[in-house]
């Protein structure tokens, strides 16, 4: 294998960013990987399959199978690509320059995901501030103060079940109790943000933006901008990430304990081991969807995070720790939803409540779960602070991944990192304002399913590129050189043969969900999907043609050169020298080193 320099292939050379930094401690990469599990967009679409407690027990064994089948192997590959190249999700494609268009596609995908993902920080922040009221607005006493203003008295809700004197007709909820949809006050409170329009029910409602969510959205992006101003270095970010992760984990454990004592929690324990064919199928279908949370809201985040590792970090051990930790976090968040659902089922004596409460169970409906706790305001503030902090951390990580990858690829922007970062934050803030509207908060899930389809296809392409074009033997050789330990052939073969089959199943599931979501979505969401998720695919064949045209030689020679690694070496001089000696390409890369050092 000849490792060509960019000069020989006619392309611009790769110049490492010497100021990009490293994790100050190896555990910071593990903390970053664990925080990815607090990824809430999967919860917004997984309610299609997970709506009963007994589904939870079926998710876990399938998830562990997925860990061995493709999650951990794919994590190892992504960690290898980032750690070996010390670059983000664009520049690492010098492994196979022909497919570098995937990096630019990922850039567009990550940007649009970050705009709508702000919903998961904005809504908890609004509820966090509302929890500071002396009387909790979605508690039954607080509900009485605003329900008559919003004409909510005519609705059948949980407070009416406890306080029949809210309506004139005490028997209004008893005549057809088996067929009543019970509306939950914390969800009804969310409707007041939009003048009580028919959210989650009809797409024919008038477009309306919530001033409460606008203020919270601006506040979220101001926090992100301030954090970027103060903690631009990855070392400082790693320290903040460690403390934030311990806070999130502690709060998650605290609420798991507290929710397990809710009324109706006993039904969860009795149903969780029950055999239900329908829930067995739902659990199998839901588990592959949840596995996508292992890699973050966008594509390439795990690659960028691993690029801050030291060259010889043990990625295999780290990825297994991260994977099992993510299973715990994912299970914990799912259990919170299951306990909330069981609590509502206990109150309504098993009667079904509206689908919106499933759709936003963790974010909106859980507010009414805590309304009846002793110290409801305190519990509500803690709960929504956990959701807010989790989403904020993931947004900052995604932002750092985007900016790091851009600076790795575009050398001219490295001297203006703060200006570029602030400009991107401003643009994201402006676009995200659409998702403070009634259309935005309801139908953004169509973009989530579209993005999941793209992520799955990109993972399939990554397997093709790394395991087949670059090759199994070269991959094993590089990993063993980097981590200085044996990497078995069967591990690579699992990724080559087993993982694609599993991801094809995931792709089919997301195609089905996306089709259903777009049947209900608005034209703006469809336009978002086409412009930000569909059209960027032209970068993949477009850059491939450009790459072949820019290379010298015959068509066959150009194609081979574009598939060969270019400037593929460790960026640290000592590691690079060892790699050159091990590969036997000292003469070729020595000239490249001299040129690189002279330019730098």
SVG drawing of the C-alpha trace seen along z (x, -y; Angstrom):
<svg xmlns="http://www.w3.org/2000/svg" viewBox="-74 -37 87 52">
<polyline fill="none" stroke="black" stroke-width="0.4" points="0.0,0.0 1.5,-3.3 0.6,-6.3 0.6,-9.2 1.0,-12.8 -1.5,-15.4 1.1,-16.9 1.4,-13.7 -2.4,-13.4 -2.8,-17.0 -4.9,-18.0 -4.5,-20.5 -2.3,-19.0 -3.7,-18.4 -2.3,-20.7 -3.0,-19.6 -4.4,-22.1 -1.7,-22.2 -3.9,-24.3 -7.0,-22.0 -6.1,-20.5 -6.6,-17.1 -8.6,-15.7 -6.7,-16.4 -7.7,-13.0 -8.7,-9.8 -11.9,-9.6 -13.2,-12.8 -13.7,-10.9 -15.8,-8.4 -17.9,-11.2 -18.5,-12.7 -19.6,-9.3 -21.9,-8.7 -23.6,-12.1 -24.5,-11.2 -27.1,-8.8 -29.2,-11.8 -30.4,-12.1 -34.1,-12.8 -35.1,-13.0 -35.5,-9.2 -38.1,-9.4 -40.2,-11.8 -40.7,-9.1 -40.2,-5.8 -43.7,-6.1 -44.9,-4.3 -43.5,-1.1 -43.0,-1.7 -46.3,-2.5 -46.5,0.3 -44.4,1.3 -43.8,4.8 -42.0,3.4 -39.1,2.4 -38.0,5.9 -37.8,6.8 -35.7,3.8 -32.8,4.8 -31.8,8.2 -32.2,6.9 -30.1,3.9 -27.3,6.2 -27.4,8.2 -27.1,5.0 -24.1,4.0 -22.1,7.0 -23.5,7.1 -22.7,3.6 -22.8,0.8 -19.4,1.5 -17.7,2.5 -19.0,-0.7 -17.9,-2.7 -14.5,-1.2 -14.2,-2.1 -15.3,-5.7 -13.1,-6.1 -10.2,-4.7 -10.8,-7.2 -10.9,-10.2 -8.0,-9.2 -5.7,-8.0 -6.2,-11.1 -6.7,-13.7 -9.4,-15.3 -13.1,-15.7 -15.8,-14.1 -14.7,-15.9 -10.9,-15.7 -10.6,-12.1 -11.9,-11.2 -8.4,-11.6 -8.5,-7.9 -10.5,-7.6 -10.7,-11.1 -13.2,-10.0 -15.9,-9.9 -15.1,-13.2 -18.4,-14.6 -19.9,-12.6 -18.1,-14.9 -19.8,-18.0 -23.2,-16.2 -22.6,-15.5 -21.9,-19.1 -25.3,-20.2 -27.0,-17.4 -25.5,-18.3 -26.4,-22.0 -30.1,-21.3 -30.3,-18.8 -28.8,-21.4 -31.5,-23.9 -34.5,-21.7 -32.7,-20.0 -32.9,-23.2 -36.6,-22.3 -35.4,-19.8 -33.6,-22.5 -36.2,-25.3 -39.3,-23.4 -37.7,-22.2 -36.3,-25.7 -39.8,-27.1 -41.2,-24.6 -38.3,-25.1 -39.1,-28.8 -42.8,-28.0 -42.0,-25.7 -40.8,-28.7 -44.4,-30.0 -45.6,-29.7 -48.4,-27.4 -47.4,-24.9 -49.3,-26.0 -50.1,-22.4 -51.0,-21.4 -54.8,-21.2 -54.8,-24.4 -52.8,-26.2 -54.9,-24.7 -58.0,-26.3 -56.5,-29.8 -56.0,-29.6 -58.3,-26.8 -61.4,-29.0 -59.4,-31.6 -58.4,-29.0 -61.9,-27.3 -60.3,-24.2 -63.1,-23.5 -65.0,-21.6 -62.2,-19.1 -62.0,-15.9 -58.7,-16.1 -57.0,-14.6 -57.9,-17.5 -61.6,-17.0 -61.3,-13.5 -59.9,-14.6 -62.0,-17.8 -65.4,-17.3 -66.6,-20.8 -64.5,-22.3 -67.4,-21.8 -71.1,-22.4 -71.9,-18.9 -70.3,-16.5 -71.2,-13.5 -69.6,-14.8 -66.8,-12.3 -68.7,-9.3 -71.2,-8.7 -68.8,-7.2 -65.8,-6.7 -64.5,-3.8 -64.2,-5.9 -62.9,-9.2 -59.5,-10.7 -58.2,-12.2 -56.2,-15.3 -53.2,-16.0 -52.9,-19.5 -49.2,-19.8 -49.9,-19.2 -52.9,-21.5 -50.6,-24.2 -48.3,-23.8 -51.2,-24.6 -51.6,-28.0 -48.2,-29.0 -50.0,-28.9 -53.4,-30.5 -54.7,-27.0 -54.7,-25.9 -55.3,-22.3 -51.7,-21.2 -50.8,-17.6 -54.3,-17.2 -54.6,-19.1 -52.3,-20.7 -55.0,-23.2 -54.5,-25.5 -53.3,-29.0 -49.5,-29.5 -48.6,-30.9 -45.3,-31.5 -45.0,-31.3 -43.3,-34.3 -42.4,-32.2 -40.5,-29.7 -38.9,-32.5 -37.5,-34.0 -36.3,-30.6 -34.8,-29.8 -32.8,-33.0 -31.7,-32.4 -30.5,-28.9 -28.4,-30.2 -27.0,-33.0 -25.8,-30.4 -24.2,-28.5 -22.5,-31.7 -21.3,-32.6 -19.9,-29.1 -18.2,-29.2 -16.6,-32.5 -15.3,-31.3 -14.5,-27.6 -13.2,-27.4 -10.4,-25.0 -11.3,-21.3 -9.4,-21.0 -11.8,-23.4 -14.8,-21.9 -13.7,-18.4 -13.7,-19.6 -17.1,-21.2 -18.4,-18.1 -17.2,-15.8 -19.1,-17.9 -22.2,-18.1 -22.2,-14.4 -22.1,-13.6 -25.0,-16.0 -27.1,-14.4 -26.4,-10.9 -27.1,-11.7 -30.5,-13.4 -31.4,-10.4 -30.8,-7.9 -32.7,-10.2 -35.8,-10.3 -35.6,-6.6 -35.9,-6.0 -38.6,-8.6 -40.7,-7.5 -40.5,-3.9 -42.7,-4.8 -45.5,-6.5 -49.0,-5.1 -49.2,-2.5 -45.5,-1.6 -46.4,1.8 -48.1,2.5 -44.8,1.8 -43.0,4.5 -45.9,7.0 -46.1,6.4 -42.5,6.0 -41.9,9.7 -45.2,10.7 -45.2,12.3 -47.2,10.2 -46.6,11.1 -47.5,7.5 -45.2,5.9 -42.5,8.4 -42.6,7.2 -42.7,3.6 -39.7,4.1 -37.7,5.6 -38.7,2.8 -38.0,0.1 -34.6,1.3 -32.8,0.7 -34.2,-2.8 -32.7,-3.4 -29.3,-2.1 -28.9,-5.1 -28.6,-7.2 -25.2,-5.7 -23.7,-8.0 -25.3,-11.4 -27.9,-13.6 -25.8,-14.2 -23.3,-12.1 -19.6,-12.1 -19.9,-13.4 -18.2,-10.2 -15.4,-10.6 -14.7,-14.2 -14.8,-13.4 -12.3,-10.6 -10.0,-12.9 -9.2,-14.6 -7.7,-11.4 -4.0,-10.8 -2.8,-8.6 -2.3,-5.4 -5.6,-5.6 -7.3,-2.3 -10.4,-2.8 -11.7,0.7 -11.9,0.6 -13.4,-2.9 -16.1,-2.0 -17.3,0.9 -17.5,-1.2 -19.4,-3.9 -21.8,-1.3 -22.8,0.3 -23.1,-3.1 -25.4,-4.3 -27.6,-1.2 -28.1,-2.2 -28.9,-5.8 -31.2,-4.8 -33.0,-2.3 -33.3,-4.8 -34.9,-7.5 -37.2,-4.9 -38.2,-3.7 -39.1,-7.3 -41.6,-7.4 -42.9,-3.9 -43.4,-4.9 -45.2,-8.1 -47.5,-6.1 -48.3,-3.6 -49.1,-6.4 -51.6,-7.9 -53.1,-4.5 -53.6,-4.0 -55.3,-7.4 -57.6,-6.9 -58.3,-3.3 -56.7,-2.0 -58.6,-4.4 -56.5,-5.5 -55.2,-9.1 -54.5,-11.1 -51.6,-10.3 -49.9,-13.7 -49.2,-12.5 -47.3,-9.5 -45.6,-11.7 -44.2,-14.1 -44.5,-11.8 -41.1,-12.6 -41.2,-16.3 -44.8,-17.5 -46.8,-14.8 -44.3,-14.1 -45.0,-17.6 -48.4,-16.4 -46.7,-13.3 -44.7,-15.6 -47.6,-17.9 -49.0,-15.6 -45.6,-15.0 -44.7,-16.6 -42.6,-19.6 -43.9,-19.6 -42.1,-22.8 -38.7,-21.4 -39.1,-18.1 -40.4,-19.8 -37.4,-22.3 -34.9,-19.4 -36.6,-17.3 -36.7,-20.0 -33.2,-21.2 -32.0,-17.6 -33.7,-17.6 -32.4,-21.1 -28.8,-20.4 -28.8,-17.1 -30.0,-18.8 -27.7,-21.8 -24.6,-19.6 -25.4,-17.6 -26.0,-20.8 -22.6,-22.2 -20.9,-19.0 -22.6,-19.0 -21.5,-22.6 -17.9,-21.9 -18.0,-18.9 -19.1,-21.1 -16.7,-23.9 -13.7,-21.5 -14.4,-19.7 -14.7,-23.0 -11.4,-24.3 -9.7,-21.0 -10.7,-21.2 -10.5,-24.9 -7.1,-26.2 -8.0,-29.9 -10.7,-29.9 -8.4,-28.9 -7.3,-32.5 -10.9,-33.6 -12.3,-30.7 -14.2,-32.9 -15.8,-35.0 -16.8,-31.9 -18.2,-30.2 -20.2,-33.2 -21.5,-33.6 -22.7,-30.0 -24.4,-30.3 -26.2,-33.4 -27.4,-31.7 -28.5,-28.6 -30.4,-30.8 -32.2,-32.6 -33.2,-29.4 -34.2,-27.6 -36.9,-30.3 -39.2,-28.5 -39.3,-25.6 -40.8,-27.8 -44.0,-27.9 -46.9,-25.5 -45.9,-23.9 -42.2,-23.6 -42.8,-21.9 -45.3,-19.4 -43.8,-18.4 -40.0,-18.6 -40.2,-14.8 -40.4,-14.3 -36.9,-15.9 -35.8,-13.5 -36.8,-10.5 -35.3,-11.9 -32.0,-12.5 -32.1,-9.0 -32.4,-7.6 -29.4,-9.7 -27.4,-8.6 -28.1,-5.0 -27.1,-5.2 -23.9,-7.1 -23.0,-4.3 -23.5,-1.7 -21.2,-3.8 -18.6,-4.1 -18.5,-0.3 -18.1,0.0 -15.3,-2.6 -13.3,-1.4 -13.8,2.4 -13.9,3.0 -12.2,0.2 -9.5,-0.6 -9.5,3.1 -9.7,5.4 -5.9,6.1 -4.9,2.4 -7.6,1.6 -6.4,4.2 -2.8,3.2 -3.5,-0.5 -5.6,0.3 -3.0,2.6 -0.2,0.1 -2.2,-2.7 -3.5,-0.8 -0.5,1.6 -2.6,4.7 -4.1,7.5 -7.3,6.7 -8.9,10.0 -10.1,10.6 -13.5,11.9 -14.2,8.5 -13.8,6.8 -15.8,9.5 -18.7,8.9 -18.7,5.3 -18.3,6.3 -21.1,8.8 -23.3,8.7 -23.7,4.9 -25.0,4.1 -27.9,6.5 -28.9,5.0 -28.7,1.5 -30.8,2.4 -33.5,3.4 -33.1,0.1 -33.3,-1.7 -36.6,0.0 -38.1,-1.0 -37.1,-4.7 -38.4,-4.7 -41.8,-3.6 -41.8,-6.2 -40.7,-9.0 -43.4,-8.2 -46.0,-8.5 -44.5,-11.7 -44.5,-13.4 -48.1,-12.6 -48.9,-14.9 -46.2,-17.5 -46.4,-21.0 -44.9,-22.3 -42.2,-24.1 -41.0,-20.9 -41.0,-19.2 -38.9,-22.1 -36.5,-21.8 -36.2,-18.0 -35.5,-18.7 -33.1,-21.6 -31.1,-20.5 -31.3,-16.7 -32.1,-15.8 -30.1,-18.2 -26.8,-17.9 -26.6,-14.3 -25.4,-15.9 -22.1,-16.7 -21.3,-13.0 -21.2,-12.3 -20.3,-15.9 -17.1,-15.8 -16.2,-12.4 -16.3,-13.8 -14.3,-16.9 -11.8,-14.7 -11.3,-12.5 -11.0,-15.6 -8.4,-17.2 -6.2,-14.1 -3.7,-13.3 -3.4,-10.3 -5.9,-8.1 -9.4,-7.5 -8.5,-4.2 -5.4,-5.7 -7.3,-8.7 -10.0,-6.4 -7.4,-4.3 -5.6,-7.4 -8.8,-8.8 -9.5,-5.6 -6.0,-5.5 -5.2,-7.1 -3.7,-10.6 -1.7,-12.2 -3.0,-9.3 -0.6,-9.4 -0.5,-10.4 -0.1,-14.1 2.4,-13.9 5.9,-13.8 7.1,-10.9 4.1,-8.7 4.4,-9.7 8.0,-8.6 7.2,-5.2 4.3,-4.8 6.5,-5.5 9.1,-3.0 6.4,-0.4 4.8,-0.9 8.0,-1.1 7.1,-4.3 9.8,-6.5 11.0,-8.0 7.5,-9.0 6.3,-10.6 9.6,-12.2 9.2,-14.7 5.7,-15.4 6.9,-16.1 9.4,-18.6 6.9,-20.4 4.3,-20.4 6.7,-21.7 7.9,-24.5 4.3,-25.6 3.3,-25.5"/>
</svg>
